[in-house]
Amino acid sequence: MNRKPPQRILIVRTSAMGDAVHTLPAVAMLREALPEAHIGWVIEERWRELLCATGTMLAGDRSAGRPLVDEVHLVNLKAWRRKLASPETWRALGGSVRELRAAQYDVAVDLQGSIRSAVLARLSGARAVCGFGEPRERPAEWLYSRRVLVAGAHVAEQNCAVARALLKDCGVRGADGLTKPPQFPLPVNAADEAWCAASQWSGSTRFAILAPGAGWGAKQWPVERYGELALRLAKAGMKCLVNFGPGEEGLAEAVEQASGGAARRGLYPLGKLMALCRRASVFVGGDTGPLHVAAAMGTPVVALFGPTDPARNGPLGGRSVVLRSDLSETSHKRRAECEAGLLTISVEQAFGAVHELLEL
């Protein structure tokens, strides 16, 4: 690595929602240390609103709509993998590579640790590629010119360790003390804020957001318990909004029915969800992207953890209560049925955690 601080830095963290959120503190650290540097980020198109609000240009002067990075490079790797033989896929991929190379980055920092992210970092044309010494997919390290062995249990701490090593390599002093506590500079969309202010979820209304979905079934607390929790919260004078994503309509409907109408479901784009999180009294959900967004925005959260380890993937940002049974064993196997330890978390425990945060 060059001892001269880089002036153009590319962050490679294409997915997923929660992982991108937990990358923000490392990029905020780089921004604090190198305020004049041009920082770009390559991310999946569906997560663009984590970096750049709808209606805000993808590149240019930073603003409330794009507060952290100078340029956002959008890719669609998930769709491209499904149609790998398609000429349209190769044209789109080629266009993305040309865009990255045209930006002339000095260093690409791969904070994903997969083979595809390492390849993307290398294809960017950056003069140096920095990544984890022990990446999630080990062959990725072959594509790095600088490998960083990281300490820290939480993935956000590990990301910051890579950023800190890059700064030390470049002779930046005081890197150990940068950005504590972690910062989560998320965009603000004026149109979404205005929509939320005019909705039923505005003003003095106290409401909870319940998120029954998760990446796979083992992380999903039973919908019947979300419904019962909504009933308990309604009796305490709090409305409930059931947040769900594409493909989770059945889960949200089941929670609504189990609540006897105490909860109302809603499918919202990410920008509107962020506006709702800014106004919510509490967010209750499993280890899922929306919960990490809410925590990063300072919303109190009750996190219901099962097979994933909150020491590594737990919520950061605001006040939180994490519930996890001693029976739960850490596993990333994508099982369809709810994990046994998660099943031992009762509605009474979840309601008690909300009470602890809000003093209902």
Secondary structure, DSSP 8 states (H G I E B T S, - for coil): --SS--SEEEEE----HHHHHTTHHHHHHHHHH-TTSEEEEEEEGGGGGGTS-TTS-SBSS-BTTB-S-SEEEEE-HHHHHHTTT-HHHHHHHHHHHHHHHHT--SEEEE-S-SHHHHHHHHHTT-SEEEEESS-SSGGGGGG-SEEE----SSHHHHHHHHHHHHHHHTT-TTGGGSSSS--------HHHHHHHHTSTT-TT--EEEEE---SSGGG---HHHHHHHHHHHHHTT-EEEEE--TT-HHHHHHHHHHTTTSEEEE---HHHHHHHHHH-SEEEESSSHHHHHHHHTT--EEEEESSS-HHHH---SS-EEEEE-TT--------SS--HHHHT--HHHHHHHHHHHH--
